[in-house]
Amino acid sequence: MDRSAFLRLSAAAAASVTLACARSSRNAHGAASGSARAGRKVLLVFFSRAGENYFHGGRKLLKVGNTEVASGFVRDALSCDVFEIQPVEPYSDRYDPTVERNVREQNENARPGIIDLPASIAAYDTVVIGSPIWNVRVPRIMLTFAEHFDFSGKTIYPFTTHAMSGLGHAVEEYEAACRGATIGKALAIQCEEAEKSRPEVEAWLRSIELLA
């Protein structure tokens, strides 16, 4: 599956925020199907992990992580700005060491470092934020991002990819971490169905009135 670098910044947003390049599965999954409704300034934030992943009780090597696949559908639909969370210390591409590290980070209530955090997200009124669910919770690196900014006046729409935990505790964790935010309707995507989730993602975006 080919992935090309993508980053869209409007002139207004560029003055206040620098977003790292995220990667797109656009070529594999089709062209953009629409755009965010007029007047909404949307930022898509996601963390994803490729490599060895859980799959129907076993393991599968993924060239593109499940959350990145789903994020590509969001990006295609909304034509929005994107920030891909990339850890200072990369996670292993092997499943078991990643599980062990996540358990350790949860037990220590860690906040892993993020490469090139935006200076500001003030230009946006809506943040769509996606991650896997690991051990029923979002990866601790998501809280590094969430706790870093003031979300006053912003609405956050979480989505997760999961093996069996659905949203896990994602909504509660973002409610606690995102200062001043309103948490909107969330979406949980089964990992094994991520590549076929475009209709589900677009239906969710319509239900939260981000996609016409």
Backbone as a printed PyTorch tensor [residue, N CA C, xyz], in Angstrom:
tensor([[[  0.8570,  -1.1890,   0.0000],
         [  0.0000,   0.0000,   0.0000],
         [  0.8900,   1.2340,   0.0000]],

        [[  0.7360,   2.0870,  -0.9840],
         [  1.5340,   3.3000,  -1.0670],
         [  1.0160,   4.3420,  -0.1000]],

        [[  1.9400,   5.1050,   0.4860],
         [  1.5440,   6.2160,   1.3440],
         [  2.3360,   7.4410,   0.9280]],

        [[  1.6650,   8.5270,   0.6830],
         [  2.3330,   9.7620,   0.2940],
         [  2.1850,  10.7790,   1.3990]],

        [[  3.1800,  11.6300,   1.5260],
         [  3.1220,  12.6510,   2.5650],
         [  2.0030,  13.6190,   2.2680]],

        [[  1.2990,  14.0500,   3.3200],
         [  0.2860,  15.0600,   3.0990],
         [  0.2510,  16.0410,   4.2540]],

        [[  0.0160,  17.2730,   3.9120],
         [ -0.1470,  18.3170,   4.9100],
         [ -0.8030,  19.5050,   4.2620]],

        [[ -1.9750,  19.8520,   4.7350],
         [ -2.6620,  21.0120,   4.1840],
         [ -2.7520,  22.0680,   5.2590]],

        [[ -2.2330,  23.2410,   4.9870],
         [ -2.3250,  24.3540,   5.9240],
         [ -2.9000,  25.5570,   5.2090]],

        [[ -3.9470,  26.1140,   5.7280],
         [ -4.4370,  27.3780,   5.1950],
         [ -3.4980,  28.4840,   5.6330]],

        [[ -3.5480,  29.6090,   4.9460],
         [ -2.6740,  30.7180,   5.2950],
         [ -2.9000,  31.1780,   6.7220]],

        [[ -4.1660,  31.1920,   7.1420],
         [ -4.4630,  31.6460,   8.5000],
         [ -3.9090,  30.6770,   9.5270]],

        [[ -4.0680,  29.3750,   9.2640],
         [ -3.5810,  28.3880,  10.2200],
         [ -2.0700,  28.3770,  10.2590]],

        [[ -1.4370,  28.5890,   9.1230],
         [  0.0190,  28.5210,   9.0670],
         [  0.6640,  29.5660,   9.9530]],

        [[ -0.0150,  30.6680,  10.1800],
         [  0.5470,  31.7250,  11.0030],
         [  0.6300,  31.3350,  12.4650]],

        [[ -0.2040,  30.3800,  12.8840],
         [ -0.2730,  30.0780,  14.3060],
         [  0.0900,  28.6460,  14.6690]],

        [[  0.2220,  27.7640,  13.6880],
         [  0.4880,  26.3740,  14.0210],
         [  1.3250,  25.7400,  12.9250]],

        [[  2.2940,  24.9340,  13.3460],
         [  3.0900,  24.1620,  12.4020],
         [  2.7530,  22.7030,  12.6240]],

        [[  2.2770,  22.0520,  11.5960],
         [  1.8380,  20.6790,  11.7100],
         [  2.8370,  19.7700,  11.0210]],

        [[  3.1550,  18.6740,  11.6960],
         [  4.0690,  17.7000,  11.1020],
         [  3.3760,  16.9700,   9.9730]],

        [[  4.1700,  16.4630,   9.0290],
         [  3.5990,  15.7050,   7.9220],
         [  3.0270,  14.3930,   8.4360]],

        [[  1.7990,  14.1030,   8.0520],
         [  1.2150,  12.8040,   8.2840],
         [  1.2170,  12.0700,   6.9590]],

        [[  0.9260,  10.7710,   7.0190],
         [  0.9590,   9.9880,   5.7900],
         [ -0.4290,   9.5420,   5.4200]],

        [[ -0.6500,   9.4160,   4.1160],
         [ -1.9860,   9.1570,   3.6020],
         [ -2.0350,   7.8390,   2.8590]],

        [[ -3.1810,   7.1420,   2.9850],
         [ -3.4360,   5.9680,   2.1540],
         [ -4.4210,   6.3400,   1.0540]],

        [[ -4.4260,   7.5990,   0.6460],
         [ -5.3830,   8.1240,  -0.3280],
         [ -5.3590,   7.3410,  -1.6290]],

        [[ -4.1630,   7.0310,  -2.1480],
         [ -4.0900,   6.3600,  -3.4350],
         [ -4.7170,   4.9730,  -3.3860]],

        [[ -4.6230,   4.3360,  -2.2330],
         [ -5.1730,   2.9930,  -2.1190],
         [ -6.6650,   2.9990,  -1.8660]],

        [[ -7.1860,   4.1010,  -1.3310],
         [ -8.5740,   4.0820,  -0.8780],
         [ -9.4680,   5.0660,  -1.6190]],

        [[ -8.9490,   5.7760,  -2.6000],
         [ -9.8080,   6.6310,  -3.3970],
         [ -9.6360,   8.1020,  -3.1000]],

        [[-10.2520,   8.9160,  -3.9260],
         [-10.1070,  10.3640,  -3.8090],
         [-11.0290,  10.9070,  -2.7290]],

        [[-10.8060,  12.1790,  -2.4070],
         [-11.6270,  12.8370,  -1.3980],
         [-13.0860,  12.8350,  -1.8270]],

        [[-13.9740,  12.6250,  -0.8360],
         [-15.3960,  12.5240,  -1.1390],
         [-16.1710,  13.7680,  -0.7370]],

        [[-15.5270,  14.7360,  -0.1110],
         [-16.2500,  15.9170,   0.3250],
         [-15.3350,  16.8380,   1.0890]],

        [[-15.9130,  17.7390,   1.8530],
         [-15.1070,  18.6530,   2.6530],
         [-15.8850,  19.0570,   3.8870]],

        [[-15.1500,  19.5620,   4.9000],
         [-15.7970,  19.9820,   6.1280],
         [-16.7860,  21.1030,   5.8340]],

        [[-17.8620,  21.1300,   6.5910],
         [-18.8890,  22.1390,   6.3710],
         [-18.3190,  23.5370,   6.5650]],

        [[-18.8220,  24.4680,   5.7900],
         [-18.3280,  25.8410,   5.8100],
         [-18.3840,  26.4010,   7.2160]],

        [[-17.3310,  27.1340,   7.5710],
         [-17.2710,  27.7780,   8.8620],
         [-16.6090,  26.9630,   9.9500]],

        [[-16.3980,  25.6700,   9.7170],
         [-15.7480,  24.8160,  10.7120],
         [-14.2630,  24.7210,  10.3960]],

        [[-13.4410,  24.9890,  11.3700],
         [-11.9930,  24.8730,  11.2230],
         [-11.5720,  23.5910,  11.9400]],

        [[-11.2770,  22.5720,  11.1590],
         [-11.0910,  21.2270,  11.6860],
         [ -9.6240,  20.8210,  11.6380]],

        [[ -9.1540,  20.2710,  12.7490],
         [ -7.8370,  19.6520,  12.8060],
         [ -8.0240,  18.1750,  13.1090]],

        [[ -7.4200,  17.3210,  12.2980],
         [ -7.3880,  15.8820,  12.5500],
         [ -6.0570,  15.5460,  13.2130]],

        [[ -6.1220,  14.9090,  14.3640],
         [ -4.9310,  14.4680,  15.1030],
         [ -5.0250,  12.9570,  15.2600]],

        [[ -3.9400,  12.2520,  14.9570],
         [ -4.0050,  10.8070,  15.1510],
         [ -2.6460,  10.2280,  15.5040]],

        [[ -2.6990,   9.1020,  16.2010],
         [ -1.5240,   8.2720,  16.4690],
         [ -1.8480,   6.8720,  15.9900]],

        [[ -0.9170,   6.2700,  15.2860],
         [ -1.1380,   4.9370,  14.7380],
         [  0.1690,   4.1490,  14.7960]],

        [[  0.0330,   2.8500,  14.8400],
         [  1.2210,   1.9890,  14.8940],
         [  1.0760,   0.8590,  13.8790]],

        [[  2.0250,   0.7940,  12.9650],
         [  2.0820,  -0.2940,  11.9820],
         [  2.8360,  -1.4720,  12.5990]],

        [[  3.2000,  -2.4340,  11.7700],
         [  3.9370,  -3.5920,  12.2580],
         [  3.0060,  -4.7040,  12.7000]],

        [[  3.4550,  -5.5010,  13.6560],
         [  2.7150,  -6.6700,  14.1260],
         [  1.5470,  -6.2220,  15.0050]],

        [[  0.3300,  -6.5480,  14.5780],
         [ -0.8830,  -6.1490,  15.2950],
         [ -1.7660,  -7.3650,  15.5650]],

        [[ -2.6210,  -7.2190,  16.5730],
         [ -3.6190,  -8.2420,  16.8700],
         [ -4.5830,  -8.3570,  15.6930]],

        [[ -4.9600,  -9.5990,  15.3550],
         [ -5.8820,  -9.8030,  14.2410],
         [ -6.5870, -11.1320,  14.4180]],

        [[ -7.8930, -11.0580,  14.7650],
         [ -8.7140, -12.2590,  14.9290],
         [ -8.0360, -13.3070,  15.8080]],

        [[ -7.5200, -12.8870,  16.9350],
         [ -6.9060, -13.8150,  17.8780],
         [ -5.4690, -14.1520,  17.5930]],

        [[ -4.9590, -13.7370,  16.4280],
         [ -3.5660, -13.9900,  16.0750],
         [ -2.8240, -12.6850,  15.8730]],

        [[ -1.8880, -12.6840,  14.9470],
         [ -1.0760, -11.5090,  14.6570],
         [ -1.0300, -11.2940,  13.1450]],

        [[ -0.9370, -10.0410,  12.7580],
         [ -0.8340,  -9.6950,  11.3430],
         [  0.1150,  -8.5180,  11.2000]],

        [[  0.9990,  -8.5830,  10.2060],
         [  1.9090,  -7.4750,   9.9400],
         [  1.2030,  -6.4430,   9.0660]],

        [[  1.1350,  -5.2270,   9.5560],
         [  0.4740,  -4.1490,   8.8340],
         [  1.4960,  -3.1430,   8.3310]],

        [[  1.4300,  -2.8320,   7.0370],
         [  2.2800,  -1.7750,   6.4990],
         [  1.7730,  -0.3970,   6.9380]],

        [[  0.4820,  -0.2950,   7.1070],
         [ -0.1610,   0.9390,   7.5640],
         [ -1.0110,   0.5920,   8.7750]],

        [[ -0.8430,   1.3220,   9.8610],
         [ -1.6020,   1.0480,  11.0680],
         [ -3.0940,   1.2780,  10.8720]],

        [[ -3.9030,   0.5940,  11.6640],
         [ -5.3540,   0.6850,  11.5210],
         [ -5.8750,   2.1000,  11.7250]],

        [[ -5.3370,   2.8060,  12.7120],
         [ -5.8200,   4.1650,  12.9580],
         [ -5.4180,   5.0920,  11.8270]],

        [[ -4.2690,   4.8660,  11.2190],
         [ -3.8760,   5.6890,  10.0720],
         [ -4.8110,   5.4430,   8.8860]],

        [[ -5.2200,   4.2030,   8.6920],
         [ -6.1680,   3.9090,   7.6130],
         [ -7.4650,   4.6850,   7.8370]],

        [[ -8.0180,   4.5930,   9.0470],
         [ -9.2600,   5.3060,   9.3470],
         [ -9.0700,   6.8140,   9.2520]],

        [[ -7.9180,   7.3010,   9.6850],
         [ -7.6280,   8.7350,   9.6080],
         [ -7.5820,   9.2000,   8.1580]],

        [[ -7.1060,   8.3410,   7.2740],
         [ -7.1030,   8.6830,   5.8570],
         [ -8.5020,   8.9130,   5.3290]],

        [[ -9.4610,   8.1420,   5.8260],
         [-10.8510,   8.3340,   5.4020],
         [-11.3980,   9.6650,   5.9240]],

        [[-11.0410,  10.0120,   7.1550],
         [-11.4630,  11.3000,   7.7070],
         [-10.8610,  12.4260,   6.8830]],

        [[ -9.5660,  12.3430,   6.6370],
         [ -8.8880,  13.3800,   5.8670],
         [ -9.4740,  13.5240,   4.4710]],

        [[ -9.7350,  12.4030,   3.8140],
         [-10.3100,  12.4380,   2.4680],
         [-11.6770,  13.1270,   2.4770]],

        [[-12.4690,  12.8370,   3.4970],
         [-13.8290,  13.3760,   3.5540],
         [-13.8480,  14.8650,   3.8720]],

        [[-12.9580,  15.3010,   4.7650],
         [-13.0250,  16.6690,   5.2670],
         [-12.0180,  17.6220,   4.6360]],

        [[-11.0020,  17.0870,   3.9640],
         [ -9.9340,  17.9310,   3.4050],
         [ -9.4040,  18.8910,   4.4700]],

        [[ -9.1320,  18.3530,   5.6400],
         [ -8.7430,  19.1670,   6.7920],
         [ -7.2390,  19.0980,   7.0330]],

        [[ -6.7640,  19.9690,   7.9270],
         [ -5.3750,  19.9150,   8.3640],
         [ -5.1710,  18.6810,   9.2350]],

        [[ -3.9420,  18.1700,   9.2140],
         [ -3.6460,  16.9050,   9.8920],
         [ -2.3610,  17.0140,  10.6910]],

        [[ -2.3910,  16.5020,  11.9120],
         [ -1.1650,  16.3300,  12.6940],
         [ -1.0730,  14.8760,  13.1130]],

        [[ -0.0070,  14.2030,  12.6700],
         [  0.2420,  12.8220,  13.0810],
         [  1.1510,  12.8340,  14.2950]],

        [[  0.6970,  12.2560,  15.3870],
         [  1.5080,  12.1450,  16.5950],
         [  2.5850,  11.0970,  16.3720]],

        [[  3.8250,  11.5290,  16.4900],
         [  4.9530,  10.6200,  16.3390],
         [  5.7970,  10.6660,  17.6140]],

        [[  6.0320,   9.5140,  18.2330],
         [  6.7380,   9.4980,  19.5140],
         [  8.2320,   9.7720,  19.3720]],

        [[  8.7750,  10.4720,  20.3480],
         [ 10.2210,  10.6850,  20.3930],
         [ 10.9350,   9.3390,  20.4570]],

        [[ 10.4030,   8.4380,  21.2580],
         [ 10.9300,   7.0680,  21.3440],
         [  9.9440,   6.1520,  20.6180]],

        [[ 10.2590,   5.7380,  19.4020],
         [  9.2950,   4.9450,  18.6260],
         [  8.9090,   3.6460,  19.3310]],

        [[  7.6700,   3.2530,  19.1310],
         [  7.2190,   1.9670,  19.6500],
         [  7.7410,   0.8440,  18.7550]],

        [[  7.9700,  -0.3010,  19.3660],
         [  8.4280,  -1.4680,  18.6130],
         [  7.4040,  -1.8440,  17.5590]],

        [[  7.8740,  -2.4080,  16.4430],
         [  6.9300,  -2.9230,  15.4520],
         [  6.5030,  -4.3480,  15.7850]],

        [[  6.9750,  -4.8550,  16.9130],
         [  6.5610,  -6.1850,  17.3860],
         [  5.4720,  -6.0190,  18.4410]],

        [[  4.5350,  -6.9450,  18.4550],
         [  3.3520,  -6.8260,  19.2980],
         [  3.6730,  -6.9210,  20.7920]],

        [[  4.3440,  -7.9830,  21.2100],
         [  4.5510,  -8.2130,  22.6410],
         [  5.3680,  -7.1170,  23.3160]],

        [[  6.4770,  -6.6480,  22.7220],
         [  7.1930,  -5.5410,  23.3590],
         [  6.3500,  -4.2670,  23.4660]],

        [[  5.4610,  -4.0530,  22.5040],
         [  4.5770,  -2.8840,  22.5780],
         [  3.5930,  -3.0300,  23.7280]],

        [[  3.0350,  -4.2280,  23.8960],
         [  2.1310,  -4.4780,  25.0210],
         [  2.8600,  -4.2300,  26.3420]],

        [[  4.0710,  -4.7460,  26.4460],
         [  4.8390,  -4.5890,  27.6870],
         [  5.1400,  -3.1220,  27.9700]],

        [[  5.5090,  -2.3750,  26.9430],
         [  5.7870,  -0.9530,  27.1360],
         [  4.5210,  -0.2020,  27.5340]],

        [[  3.4080,  -0.5330,  26.9020],
         [  2.1670,   0.1560,  27.2350],
         [  1.7570,  -0.0970,  28.6750]],

        [[  1.8620,  -1.3310,  29.1330],
         [  1.5360,  -1.6490,  30.5310],
         [  2.4300,  -0.8440,  31.4650]],

        [[  3.7000,  -0.7730,  31.1400],
         [  4.6340,   0.0070,  31.9750],
         [  4.2430,   1.4840,  31.9880]],

        [[  3.9090,   2.0280,  30.8090],
         [  3.5420,   3.4450,  30.7390],
         [  2.2320,   3.7210,  31.4760]],

        [[  1.2910,   2.7920,  31.3910],
         [  0.0540,   2.9620,  32.1510],
         [  0.3240,   2.9160,  33.6540]],

        [[  1.1250,   1.9600,  34.0880],
         [  1.4150,   1.8290,  35.5180],
         [  2.1460,   3.0520,  36.0650]],

        [[  2.9860,   3.6660,  35.2210],
         [  3.7620,   4.8280,  35.6430],
         [  3.0390,   6.1440,  35.3630]],

        [[  1.8490,   6.0440,  34.7480],
         [  1.1170,   7.2350,  34.3210],
         [  2.0280,   8.1410,  33.4820]],

        [[  2.7350,   7.5310,  32.5400],
         [  3.7480,   8.2310,  31.7410],
         [  3.1030,   9.1550,  30.7150]],

        [[  3.8960,  10.1070,  30.2570],
         [  3.5010,  10.9930,  29.1600],
         [  4.6500,  11.0000,  28.1440]],

        [[  4.6560,  10.0350,  27.2250],
         [  5.7520,   9.9270,  26.2440],
         [  5.8720,  11.1870,  25.4000]],

        [[  7.1040,  11.5090,  25.0390],
         [  7.3610,  12.7040,  24.2540],
         [  6.8480,  12.5940,  22.8290]],

        [[  6.4800,  13.7470,  22.2640],
         [  5.9670,  13.8330,  20.8940],
         [  6.9100,  14.7060,  20.0690]],

        [[  7.2140,  14.2680,  18.8730],
         [  8.0690,  15.0310,  17.9690],
         [  7.2940,  16.2150,  17.3980]],

        [[  7.8790,  17.4000,  17.4890],
         [  7.3600,  18.6040,  16.8210],
         [  5.8930,  18.8830,  17.1210]],

        [[  5.5580,  18.9680,  18.3990],
         [  4.2060,  19.3840,  18.7620],
         [  3.8990,  20.7450,  18.1500]],

        [[  2.6850,  20.9740,  17.6850],
         [  2.3320,  22.3020,  17.1720],
         [  2.5330,  23.3700,  18.2410]],

        [[  2.9160,  24.5520,  17.8060],
         [  3.0620,  25.6590,  18.7450],
         [  1.7100,  26.0660,  19.3110]],

        [[  0.6530,  25.9100,  18.5230],
         [ -0.6840,  26.3180,  18.9270],
         [ -1.7110,  25.5780,  18.0780]],

        [[ -2.8980,  25.3940,  18.6570],
         [ -4.0320,  24.8920,  17.8750],
         [ -5.1840,  25.9020,  17.9460]],

        [[ -4.8400,  27.1330,  18.2300],
         [ -5.8490,  28.1750,  18.4280],
         [ -6.6970,  28.4230,  17.1840]],

        [[ -6.1650,  28.1070,  16.0040],
         [ -6.8880,  28.3870,  14.7560],
         [ -8.0880,  27.4700,  14.5460]],

        [[ -8.2200,  26.4230,  15.3600],
         [ -9.2350,  25.3950,  15.1150],
         [-10.3310,  25.4400,  16.1620]],

        [[-11.5630,  25.2020,  15.7450],
         [-12.6640,  25.0850,  16.6960],
         [-13.1090,  23.6440,  16.8870]],

        [[-12.6060,  22.7470,  16.0240],
         [-13.0070,  21.3420,  16.0620],
         [-11.7630,  20.4730,  15.9110]],

        [[-11.6290,  19.4890,  16.7960],
         [-10.5080,  18.5550,  16.7240],
         [-11.0630,  17.1390,  16.6560]],

        [[-10.7280,  16.4360,  15.5970],
         [-11.0490,  15.0160,  15.4630],
         [ -9.7880,  14.2570,  15.8510]],

        [[ -9.8840,  13.4060,  16.8600],
         [ -8.6770,  12.7900,  17.4160],
         [ -8.8130,  11.2720,  17.4390]],

        [[ -7.8380,  10.5880,  16.8520],
         [ -7.9310,   9.1430,  16.7060],
         [ -6.7180,   8.4090,  17.2460]],

        [[ -6.9590,   7.2310,  17.7990],
         [ -5.8750,   6.4000,  18.3100],
         [ -6.3580,   4.9640,  18.4450]],

        [[ -5.4230,   4.0450,  18.6530],
         [ -5.8300,   2.6980,  19.0660],
         [ -6.3450,   2.7420,  20.5090]],

        [[ -6.9580,   1.6660,  20.9170],
         [ -7.2260,   1.4140,  22.3250],
         [ -6.2790,   0.3040,  22.7700]],

        [[ -5.4760,   0.6270,  23.7590],
         [ -4.5100,  -0.3360,  24.2970],
         [ -4.8590,  -0.6070,  25.7560]],

        [[ -5.1830,  -1.8520,  26.0560],
         [ -5.5120,  -2.2260,  27.4310],
         [ -6.6420,  -1.3380,  27.9650]],

        [[ -7.6660,  -1.1470,  27.1460],
         [ -8.9110,  -0.4490,  27.4770],
         [ -8.7520,   1.0710,  27.5710]],

        [[ -7.5580,   1.5870,  27.3310],
         [ -7.3340,   3.0220,  27.4420],
         [ -6.6140,   3.5300,  26.1970]],

        [[ -6.6270,   4.8460,  26.0070],
         [ -5.8420,   5.3910,  24.9050],
         [ -4.3680,   5.2950,  25.2610]],

        [[ -3.4850,   5.1690,  24.2820],
         [ -2.0490,   5.1990,  24.5990],
         [ -1.7110,   6.4730,  25.3610]],

        [[ -0.7640,   6.3690,  26.2810],
         [ -0.4320,   7.5170,  27.1450],
         [  0.0520,   8.7180,  26.3330]],

        [[  0.5740,   8.4610,  25.1550],
         [  1.0550,   9.5700,  24.3250],
         [ -0.1100,  10.4640,  23.8850]],

        [[ -1.3190,   9.9340,  23.8480],
         [ -2.4770,  10.7720,  23.5120],
         [ -2.7270,  11.8070,  24.6040]],

        [[ -2.4400,  11.4460,  25.8390],
         [ -2.6220,  12.3860,  26.9450],
         [ -1.5080,  13.4340,  26.9560]],

        [[ -0.3400,  13.0810,  26.4350],
         [  0.7040,  14.0930,  26.2590],
         [  0.1730,  15.2190,  25.3920]],

        [[ -0.4680,  14.8580,  24.2970],
         [ -1.0530,  15.8670,  23.4040],
         [ -2.2190,  16.5800,  24.0830]],

        [[ -3.1280,  15.8180,  24.6620],
         [ -4.3630,  16.3900,  25.2050],
         [ -4.0950,  17.3800,  26.3320]],

        [[ -3.1290,  17.0970,  27.1600],
         [ -2.8450,  17.9530,  28.3140],
         [ -2.0040,  19.1700,  27.9590]],

        [[ -1.4800,  19.1940,  26.7490],
         [ -0.5550,  20.2620,  26.3610],
         [ -1.2680,  21.5490,  25.9700]],

        [[ -2.5210,  21.4510,  25.5340],
         [ -3.2150,  22.5960,  24.9470],
         [ -4.4350,  23.0110,  25.7610]],

        [[ -4.8300,  24.2460,  25.5650],
         [ -6.0930,  24.7510,  26.0940],
         [ -7.1640,  24.5400,  25.0240]],

        [[ -8.1720,  23.7640,  25.3510],
         [ -9.2200,  23.4340,  24.3830],
         [-10.4950,  24.2460,  24.6100]],

        [[-10.3920,  25.3280,  25.3330],
         [-11.5800,  26.1380,  25.6110],
         [-12.2640,  26.5490,  24.3130]],

        [[-13.5750,  26.3230,  24.2560],
         [-14.3540,  26.6890,  23.0790],
         [-14.2680,  25.7060,  21.9320]],

        [[-13.5170,  24.6270,  22.1000],
         [-13.3610,  23.6460,  21.0210],
         [-14.1970,  22.4010,  21.3090]],

        [[-14.5980,  21.7270,  20.2440],
         [-15.2810,  20.4480,  20.3690],
         [-14.3500,  19.3550,  19.8640]],

        [[-14.2410,  18.2900,  20.6420],
         [-13.3790,  17.1610,  20.3040],
         [-14.2430,  15.9540,  19.9790]],

        [[-13.9450,  15.3470,  18.8460],
         [-14.6460,  14.1340,  18.4310],
         [-13.6330,  12.9870,  18.3860]],

        [[-13.6550,  12.0920,  19.3750],
         [-12.6930,  10.9850,  19.3880],
         [-13.1410,   9.8210,  18.4950]],

        [[-12.1510,   9.1280,  17.9420],
         [-12.4330,   7.8280,  17.3400],
         [-11.3040,   6.8890,  17.7040]],

        [[-11.6350,   5.6200,  17.7960],
         [-10.6540,   4.6140,  18.1930],
         [-10.6920,   3.4330,  17.2360]],

        [[ -9.5650,   2.7430,  17.1570],
         [ -9.5390,   1.4180,  16.5460],
         [ -9.2130,   0.4340,  17.6610]],

        [[ -9.8650,  -0.7170,  17.6380],
         [ -9.7790,  -1.5940,  18.8080],
         [ -9.9190,  -3.0510,  18.3920]],

        [[ -9.4000,  -3.9290,  19.2630],
         [ -9.5650,  -5.3580,  19.0530],
         [-10.8940,  -5.8370,  19.6210]],

        [[-11.2140,  -5.3920,  20.8460],
         [-12.4520,  -5.8510,  21.4830],
         [-12.9730,  -4.8800,  22.5390]],

        [[-12.3140,  -3.7330,  22.7130],
         [-12.6560,  -2.8370,  23.8210],
         [-13.4890,  -1.6340,  23.4140]],

        [[-13.8580,  -1.5160,  22.1430],
         [-14.6530,  -0.3780,  21.7030],
         [-13.9400,   0.9370,  21.9610]],

        [[-14.6370,   1.8590,  22.5980],
         [-14.0420,   3.1490,  22.9510],
         [-13.1870,   3.0510,  24.2070]],

        [[-13.2930,   1.9270,  24.9260],
         [-12.5640,   1.8270,  26.1800],
         [-12.9190,   3.0030,  27.0840]],

        [[-11.8940,   3.6130,  27.6810],
         [-12.0920,   4.7790,  28.5410],
         [-11.7130,   6.0730,  27.8230]],

        [[-11.7060,   6.0370,  26.4860],
         [-11.2260,   7.1910,  25.7260],
         [-12.0030,   8.4600,  26.0540]],

        [[-13.3130,   8.3870,  26.0690],
         [-14.1220,   9.5870,  26.2920],
         [-13.8260,  10.1760,  27.6590]],

        [[-13.8090,   9.3400,  28.6940],
         [-13.5360,   9.8390,  30.0380],
         [-12.1360,  10.4350,  30.1460]],

        [[-11.1870,   9.8080,  29.4800],
         [ -9.8140,  10.3130,  29.5660],
         [ -9.6790,  11.6630,  28.8760]],

        [[-10.3340,  11.8300,  27.7420],
         [-10.2740,  13.1310,  27.0720],
         [-11.0590,  14.1850,  27.8440]],

        [[-12.1530,  13.7890,  28.4690],
         [-12.8940,  14.7400,  29.2990],
         [-12.0140,  15.2830,  30.4150]],

        [[-11.1830,  14.4230,  30.9930],
         [-10.3090,  14.8390,  32.0870],
         [ -9.0900,  15.6130,  31.5960]],

        [[ -8.5880,  15.2650,  30.4160],
         [ -7.3070,  15.8150,  29.9630],
         [ -7.4290,  17.0830,  29.1310]],

        [[ -8.5120,  17.2410,  28.3990],
         [ -8.6380,  18.3470,  27.4360],
         [ -9.3330,  19.5320,  28.1010]],

        [[ -8.5500,  20.4370,  28.6310],
         [ -9.0750,  21.5660,  29.4010],
         [-10.0360,  22.4150,  28.5730]],

        [[-11.2570,  22.5590,  29.0800],
         [-12.2230,  23.4520,  28.4580],
         [-12.9630,  22.8840,  27.2790]],

        [[-12.6750,  21.6480,  26.8870],
         [-13.2740,  21.0790,  25.6710],
         [-14.6790,  20.5500,  25.9170]],

        [[-15.4580,  20.5420,  24.8550],
         [-16.6890,  19.7720,  24.8020],
         [-16.3900,  18.4910,  24.0330]],

        [[-16.7080,  17.3470,  24.6120],
         [-16.4480,  16.0680,  23.9490],
         [-17.7050,  15.6370,  23.2200]],

        [[-17.6040,  15.4850,  21.9130],
         [-18.7430,  15.1120,  21.0950],
         [-18.8560,  13.6090,  20.9050]],

        [[-19.7680,  13.2320,  20.0350],
         [-20.0250,  11.8180,  19.7480],
         [-18.7680,  11.1180,  19.2400]],

        [[-18.4710,   9.9580,  19.8000],
         [-17.2590,   9.2130,  19.4570],
         [-17.5960,   8.0140,  18.5730]],

        [[-16.5600,   7.4910,  17.9260],
         [-16.6980,   6.3420,  17.0230],
         [-15.6490,   5.2960,  17.3660]],

        [[-16.0680,   4.0460,  17.4610],
         [-15.1570,   2.9160,  17.6610],
         [-15.1730,   2.0290,  16.4250]],

        [[-13.9940,   1.6960,  15.9190],
         [-13.8480,   0.9030,  14.6990],
         [-13.0960,  -0.3810,  15.0340]],

        [[-13.6750,  -1.5140,  14.7080],
         [-13.0040,  -2.7910,  14.9030],
         [-11.7580,  -2.8420,  14.0360]],

        [[-10.6250,  -3.2100,  14.6580],
         [ -9.3510,  -3.2060,  13.9310],
         [ -9.4090,  -4.0100,  12.6400]],

        [[-10.0000,  -5.1910,  12.7320],
         [-10.0230,  -6.0650,  11.5670],
         [-10.8740,  -5.5040,  10.4340]],

        [[-11.7160,  -4.5140,  10.7390],
         [-12.5880,  -3.9150,   9.7400],
         [-12.1040,  -2.5370,   9.2890]],

        [[-10.9200,  -2.1240,   9.7400],
         [-10.4700,  -0.7570,   9.4780],
         [-10.3950,  -0.4380,   7.9870]],

        [[ -9.8840,  -1.3520,   7.1950],
         [ -9.7210,  -1.0690,   5.7740],
         [-11.0550,  -0.9360,   5.0430]],

        [[-12.1150,  -1.4410,   5.6390],
         [-13.4450,  -1.3620,   5.0120],
         [-14.3450,  -0.3450,   5.7190]],

        [[-13.7550,   0.5240,   6.5380],
         [-14.5570,   1.3730,   7.4160],
         [-14.9160,   2.7310,   6.8250]],

        [[-14.5610,   2.9960,   5.5680],
         [-14.8790,   4.3090,   5.0000],
         [-16.3730,   4.6600,   5.1470]],

        [[-17.3200,   3.7760,   4.7820],
         [-18.7300,   4.1450,   4.9420],
         [-19.0980,   4.4570,   6.3950]],

        [[-18.5550,   3.6850,   7.3280],
         [-18.8260,   3.9140,   8.7490],
         [-18.2660,   5.2630,   9.1980]],

        [[-17.0580,   5.5690,   8.7520],
         [-16.4350,   6.8460,   9.1050],
         [-17.2400,   8.0080,   8.5320]],

        [[-17.6270,   7.9110,   7.2760],
         [-18.3630,   9.0050,   6.6490],
         [-19.7490,   9.1690,   7.2770]],

        [[-20.4000,   8.0660,   7.6490],
         [-21.6950,   8.1630,   8.3250],
         [-21.5440,   8.8770,   9.6690]],

        [[-20.4720,   8.5790,  10.3830],
         [-20.2040,   9.2490,  11.6620],
         [-19.9660,  10.7400,  11.4490]],

        [[-19.1700,  11.0850,  10.4500],
         [-18.8990,  12.5000,  10.1750],
         [-20.1760,  13.2500,   9.8180]],

        [[-21.0850,  12.5950,   9.1230],
         [-22.3680,  13.2340,   8.8240],
         [-23.2090,  13.3860,  10.1030]],

        [[-23.1580,  12.3780,  10.9570],
         [-23.9710,  12.4300,  12.1690],
         [-23.5290,  13.5400,  13.1110]],

        [[-22.2460,  13.9260,  13.0540],
         [-21.7510,  15.0100,  13.9080],
         [-21.6660,  16.3290,  13.1160]],

        [[-22.2500,  16.2860,  11.9220],
         [-22.4150,  17.4770,  11.0700],
         [-21.0950,  18.1230,  10.6690]],

        [[-20.0810,  17.2790,  10.4610],
         [-18.8320,  17.7660,   9.8760],
         [-18.8040,  17.5480,   8.3680]],

        [[-19.6170,  16.6120,   7.8980],
         [-19.6610,  16.2950,   6.4680],
         [-21.0980,  16.4540,   5.9880]],

        [[-21.2530,  17.1970,   4.9180],
         [-22.5990,  17.4270,   4.3770],
         [-23.1440,  16.1660,   3.7260]]])
